[in-house]
Amino acid sequence: MPDTDPGERLLRLLENDLETARTLEIFADFDITRRDPIENLAIPCGLPLFPIAADGAGGTFFLVGDESAERRPVLYTDSEGSGSLIAEDLAEALSIFIALGFWRDAGYGFDFDGIEADLRENEPDADQIRADLLAAIGVPAISREEARDKLLAAAARTAPDFVALADFADATPYELMFHPPRGAAGVEA
């Protein structure tokens, strides 16, 4: 990847700062040392997928698009056959992870206080961890609400062009991760 790719710059930063990378792995379950997806995937728009990290449950994070693109969205696929765009680029994804911690739970009807309480139970120094990660990585701080809104906006752009599909016969498209509740504005009951 070229030196000008901001996603590559952030990945190199994390590769060279193992303490920050480890903190991000513990705090947000984003492990840059594991980049082998469970299966080979493609997306309908034909853009290439570059695995950049994994989580502890077998999910994979991908940068989407050619190395020359100015911004490359981040696609996440889990080991259960669900996936979603989660951010416009890696910097935005990291901001979301730092703001939310348990970002996978940030769907519609997200209970900020309950999820934050769970996070603080595991990480009592969450505020300091967030400040240290933001300073080390150099991404902007965003509120939990803004993080959720950015995550859901990216997820809403997943279908039809970015829905993952495994490269074996009879594979079915991955399920979308974030759905508005039935009866919500614009959603049929």
C-alpha positions in Angstrom: 0.0 0.0 0.0 1.3 3.5 -0.7 2.6 5.7 2.1 -0.3 8.2 1.6 -3.0 5.7 2.5 -4.3 6.8 5.9 -5.5 3.3 6.8 -2.0 1.9 6.0 -0.4 4.7 8.1 -2.6 3.8 11.1 -1.9 0.1 10.7 1.9 0.8 10.6 1.5 3.0 13.7 -0.2 0.1 15.6 2.4 -2.4 14.3 5.2 -0.2 15.7 3.4 0.6 19.0 2.6 -2.8 20.4 1.4 -1.4 23.7 -1.2 0.7 22.0 -2.1 -2.2 19.7 -2.6 -4.5 22.7 -4.7 -1.9 24.6 -6.9 -1.6 21.5 -7.2 -5.3 21.3 -8.3 -5.6 25.0 -10.5 -2.5 24.9 -12.2 -2.9 21.5 -11.4 -6.5 20.5 -9.4 -5.3 17.4 -6.4 -7.5 17.0 -4.0 -6.4 14.2 -1.8 -9.5 14.7 -4.5 -11.8 13.3 -5.3 -11.1 9.7 -6.4 -14.4 8.3 -10.1 -14.5 7.6 -12.1 -17.7 8.2 -13.1 -17.8 4.6 -12.3 -16.0 1.4 -14.9 -13.3 0.7 -16.0 -11.1 -2.2 -18.5 -8.3 -2.4 -20.9 -7.6 -5.3 -19.3 -4.3 -6.3 -16.1 -6.2 -7.1 -13.7 -4.1 -4.9 -10.9 -6.0 -3.3 -11.0 -6.8 0.5 -7.8 -6.5 2.5 -8.0 -8.2 6.0 -6.5 -5.9 8.6 -7.5 -7.3 12.0 -9.6 -9.9 13.7 -11.6 -10.2 16.9 -11.6 -12.9 19.6 -14.8 -14.5 18.2 -13.5 -15.2 14.7 -14.6 -12.0 13.0 -12.5 -10.1 10.5 -12.1 -6.5 9.7 -11.3 -5.5 6.1 -10.3 -2.4 4.3 -12.4 -2.2 1.1 -11.1 -0.9 -2.2 -7.9 -0.3 -4.1 -4.8 0.8 -2.3 -4.9 4.1 -4.3 -8.3 5.2 -2.8 -8.2 8.2 -0.6 -10.7 6.7 1.9 -11.4 3.0 2.2 -14.4 1.8 4.1 -14.1 -0.8 6.8 -16.2 -4.0 6.5 -16.6 -6.3 9.4 -17.7 -10.0 9.1 -18.3 -12.3 12.0 -17.9 -16.0 12.2 -21.7 -16.6 12.2 -22.3 -15.3 8.6 -23.2 -11.6 9.4 -21.4 -8.6 8.2 -21.6 -4.8 7.8 -19.7 -1.8 6.7 -18.8 -0.1 10.1 -17.0 3.1 9.1 -16.0 5.3 6.2 -12.3 4.5 6.9 -10.0 3.1 9.5 -9.6 6.3 11.5 -13.4 6.6 11.8 -13.6 2.9 12.9 -11.0 3.4 15.6 -12.8 6.5 16.8 -16.0 4.4 17.0 -14.3 1.5 18.9 -12.8 3.9 21.4 -16.1 5.8 22.0 -18.2 2.7 22.3 -16.0 -0.2 23.4 -18.7 -2.8 22.8 -19.5 -1.4 19.3 -21.3 -4.6 18.1 -24.1 -3.9 20.6 -24.6 -0.4 19.2 -27.6 -1.2 17.1 -31.0 0.5 17.2 -32.3 0.8 20.7 -28.7 0.9 22.1 -28.7 1.4 25.9 -25.7 3.7 26.3 -25.7 3.7 30.0 -26.1 -0.1 30.4 -23.3 -0.9 27.9 -21.0 1.8 29.4 -21.7 0.3 32.9 -20.7 -3.1 31.5 -17.6 -1.7 29.9 -16.6 0.1 33.2 -17.1 -3.1 35.1 -14.4 -4.7 33.0 -12.3 -1.6 32.5 -12.7 0.8 35.5 -10.1 3.1 34.0 -12.1 3.5 30.7 -11.7 7.3 30.5 -7.9 7.1 30.9 -7.7 4.2 28.4 -9.7 6.2 25.9 -7.6 9.3 26.3 -4.4 7.3 26.0 -5.6 5.5 22.8 -6.8 8.8 21.2 -3.5 10.4 21.9 -1.4 7.4 20.7 -3.4 6.8 17.5 -4.2 10.5 16.7 -7.9 10.0 15.8 -10.5 12.5 17.0 -12.6 11.9 20.1 -16.3 11.5 19.3 -19.3 11.1 21.6 -21.0 7.8 22.0 -24.0 9.1 20.2 -21.9 10.3 17.3 -20.1 7.0 17.2 -23.4 5.1 17.1 -24.7 7.4 14.4 -21.6 6.9 12.2 -21.7 3.2 12.7 -25.4 2.9 11.7 -24.9 5.3 8.7 -22.0 3.1 7.4 -24.1 -0.1 8.1 -27.0 1.4 6.1 -24.8 1.6 3.0 -23.8 -2.1 3.2 -26.5 -3.4 0.9 -26.4 -4.2 -2.0 -22.8 -3.5 -3.0 -20.9 -4.5 0.2 -22.7 -7.6 1.3 -20.0 -10.3 1.8 -20.3 -13.6 0.0 -18.0 -16.6 0.5 -16.2 -18.1 -2.5 -17.6 -21.6 -2.4 -20.5 -23.2 -4.3 -24.0 -22.6 -2.8 -22.7 -19.8 -0.5 -25.5 -17.5 0.7 -24.8 -13.8 1.2 -23.9 -12.7 4.7 -26.8 -11.3 6.8 -26.7 -7.6 7.6 -25.7 -6.9 11.2 -27.7 -3.8 12.0 -31.4 -3.6 11.2 -33.9 -0.9 12.3 -36.6 -2.3 14.5 -39.9 -3.1 12.7 -42.2 -0.1 12.9 -39.4 2.4 13.0 -39.6 5.3 10.5 -39.4 3.9 7.0 -39.5 0.3 8.1 -42.5 -1.9 7.5 -44.0 -3.6 10.5 
